[in-house]
Amino acid sequence: MKAGTTHIKLNDKVEVIAGKDKGRVGKVITVYPKLNKAKVEKINMVKRHTKPSAHNQQGGIIEMEAPIDVSNLMLICSKCTKTVRIKKEILEDGTKVRVCKKCNETIETSA
């Protein structure tokens, strides 16, 4: 997959298929298409040591999500509730949609 294209979008429900959080499910918070990475809620948590600053007066150790590679994530279809591969189709009105390969239903993001 070339940089700049991903099969995952904001607010998608995904499952981690590789790495330390394998098998866990979460919602996509941020997508970095140029890096082929995404941040998923409560997945790939890292501890960051921060100095006190104007933004963070206390300082200390902050736990936050780190980006995870998109190849380690698999989309969960909202209709059949399984991890699925997707295909892209163009509708009659010219819009591109993602379609579940298992149940042939369109996948829309729950905003």
C-alpha contacts under 8 A as a table, 3 or more apart, distances in Angstrom:
res1	aa1	res2	aa2	distance
1	M	5	T	7.04
1	M	6	T	7.69
2	K	5	T	6.31
3	A	33	P	6.56
3	A	34	K	5.09
3	A	35	L	6.55
3	A	36	N	6.18
4	G	33	P	4.57
4	G	34	K	4.51
4	G	35	L	7.46
4	G	36	N	6.98
5	T	33	P	5.89
5	T	34	K	7.64
5	T	36	N	7.48
6	T	9	K	7.53
6	T	33	P	6.26
6	T	36	N	6.73
6	T	70	V	7.26
7	H	86	I	7.58
8	I	12	D	6.72
8	I	31	V	7.75
8	I	70	V	7.42
8	I	75	L	6.99
9	K	12	D	5.79
9	K	28	V	7.28
9	K	31	V	6.70
9	K	109	T	7.35
10	L	28	V	5.46
10	L	29	I	6.14
10	L	30	T	6.14
10	L	31	V	6.41
10	L	109	T	7.28
11	N	27	K	5.63
11	N	28	V	4.93
11	N	29	I	6.30
11	N	109	T	6.08
11	N	110	S	6.14
11	N	111	A	6.16
12	D	27	K	5.69
12	D	28	V	5.48
12	D	75	L	7.11
12	D	76	I	7.79
12	D	109	T	5.70
12	D	110	S	6.98
13	K	25	V	7.13
13	K	26	G	5.78
13	K	27	K	4.63
13	K	28	V	6.50
13	K	75	L	6.26
13	K	76	I	5.64
13	K	77	C	7.97
14	V	25	V	5.70
14	V	26	G	5.67
14	V	27	K	6.23
14	V	28	V	7.14
14	V	73	L	6.14
14	V	74	M	5.42
14	V	75	L	4.54
14	V	76	I	5.35
14	V	83	T	7.70
15	E	22	K	7.76
15	E	23	G	6.18
15	E	24	R	5.68
15	E	25	V	4.37
15	E	26	G	6.56
15	E	73	L	5.65
15	E	74	M	5.29
15	E	75	L	6.50
15	E	76	I	6.86
15	E	83	T	7.12
16	V	19	G	7.59
16	V	21	D	6.39
16	V	22	K	4.95
16	V	23	G	5.45
16	V	24	R	5.67
16	V	25	V	6.50
16	V	72	N	5.78
16	V	73	L	4.68
16	V	74	M	6.42
17	I	22	K	5.07
17	I	23	G	6.01
17	I	72	N	5.35
17	I	73	L	5.80
17	I	74	M	6.68
18	A	21	D	7.17
18	A	22	K	4.96
18	A	23	G	7.90
18	A	72	N	5.25
18	A	73	L	7.68
19	G	22	K	5.41
19	G	72	N	7.47
20	K	44	N	7.68
21	D	24	R	5.83
21	D	43	I	6.62
21	D	44	N	6.65
24	R	43	I	7.58
26	G	40	V	5.87
26	G	41	E	5.52
26	G	42	K	7.00
26	G	43	I	7.08
27	K	40	V	5.55
27	K	41	E	5.52
28	V	31	V	7.34
28	V	38	A	6.82
28	V	39	K	5.90
28	V	40	V	4.40
28	V	41	E	6.28
29	I	38	A	7.48
29	I	39	K	5.46
29	I	40	V	5.47
29	I	41	E	6.16
30	T	38	A	5.62
30	T	39	K	5.07
30	T	40	V	7.26
31	V	36	N	7.96
31	V	37	K	6.26
31	V	38	A	4.32
31	V	39	K	6.41
32	Y	35	L	5.51
32	Y	36	N	5.94
32	Y	37	K	5.17
32	Y	38	A	5.68
33	P	36	N	4.82
33	P	37	K	6.48
33	P	38	A	7.94
34	K	37	K	7.92
36	N	69	D	6.05
36	N	70	V	5.68
37	K	67	P	5.70
37	K	68	I	5.32
37	K	69	D	4.32
37	K	70	V	5.06
38	A	67	P	5.06
38	A	68	I	5.45
38	A	69	D	6.40
38	A	70	V	6.23
39	K	43	I	7.76
39	K	65	E	6.43
39	K	66	A	6.17
39	K	67	P	4.46
39	K	68	I	6.12
40	V	43	I	5.49
40	V	44	N	7.70
40	V	65	E	7.05
40	V	67	P	7.40
40	V	68	I	7.64
41	E	65	E	6.94
42	K	45	M	6.40
42	K	65	E	6.46
43	I	65	E	6.28
43	I	66	A	7.85
44	N	65	E	5.63
44	N	66	A	5.65
44	N	67	P	7.34
44	N	68	I	6.96
45	M	63	E	6.45
45	M	64	M	5.40
45	M	65	E	4.49
45	M	66	A	6.10
46	V	63	E	5.61
46	V	64	M	5.54
46	V	65	E	6.14
46	V	66	A	6.38
47	K	61	I	6.24
47	K	62	I	5.57
47	K	63	E	4.47
47	K	64	M	6.44
48	R	61	I	5.52
48	R	62	I	5.11
48	R	63	E	6.18
48	R	64	M	7.37
49	H	59	G	7.69
49	H	60	G	5.68
49	H	61	I	4.51
49	H	62	I	6.33
50	T	59	G	5.23
50	T	60	G	5.40
50	T	61	I	6.24
50	T	62	I	7.19
51	K	56	N	7.99
51	K	58	Q	7.98
51	K	59	G	4.80
51	K	60	G	6.57
52	P	56	N	5.67
52	P	57	Q	4.87
52	P	58	Q	5.40
52	P	59	G	4.05
52	P	60	G	7.49
53	S	56	N	5.03
53	S	57	Q	5.21
53	S	58	Q	7.77
53	S	59	G	7.13
54	A	57	Q	5.78
56	N	59	G	5.85
68	I	72	N	7.23
69	D	72	N	5.61
69	D	73	L	7.23
70	V	73	L	5.23
70	V	74	M	7.99
71	S	74	M	7.67
74	M	83	T	5.98
74	M	84	V	6.71
74	M	85	R	7.37
75	L	83	T	5.53
75	L	84	V	5.81
75	L	85	R	7.04
76	I	81	T	5.97
76	I	82	K	5.35
76	I	83	T	4.34
76	I	84	V	5.98
77	C	80	C	5.72
77	C	81	T	5.07
77	C	82	K	5.71
77	C	83	T	6.36
77	C	84	V	6.38
77	C	100	C	6.65
77	C	107	I	6.66
78	S	81	T	5.25
78	S	82	K	7.95
78	S	107	I	7.11
79	K	103	C	7.78
79	K	105	E	7.22
80	C	102	K	7.97
80	C	103	C	6.74
84	V	100	C	6.38
84	V	101	K	6.68
84	V	102	K	6.81
85	R	100	C	6.46
85	R	101	K	5.93
85	R	102	K	7.93
86	I	98	R	6.16
86	I	99	V	5.43
86	I	100	C	4.90
86	I	101	K	5.49
87	K	98	R	5.80
87	K	99	V	5.23
87	K	100	C	6.62
87	K	101	K	6.48
88	K	96	K	6.61
88	K	97	V	5.66
88	K	98	R	4.66
88	K	99	V	5.94
89	E	96	K	5.68
89	E	97	V	5.50
89	E	98	R	6.50
89	E	99	V	6.95
90	I	94	G	5.79
90	I	95	T	5.59
90	I	96	K	4.51
90	I	97	V	6.34
91	L	94	G	5.31
91	L	95	T	5.52
91	L	96	K	6.43
91	L	97	V	7.40
92	E	95	T	7.54
97	V	106	T	6.57
97	V	107	I	7.32
97	V	108	E	7.97
98	R	106	T	5.73
98	R	107	I	5.48
98	R	108	E	7.53
99	V	104	N	5.80
99	V	105	E	5.56
99	V	106	T	4.35
99	V	107	I	5.67
100	C	103	C	5.78
100	C	104	N	4.96
100	C	105	E	5.51
100	C	106	T	6.29
100	C	107	I	6.62
101	K	104	N	5.47
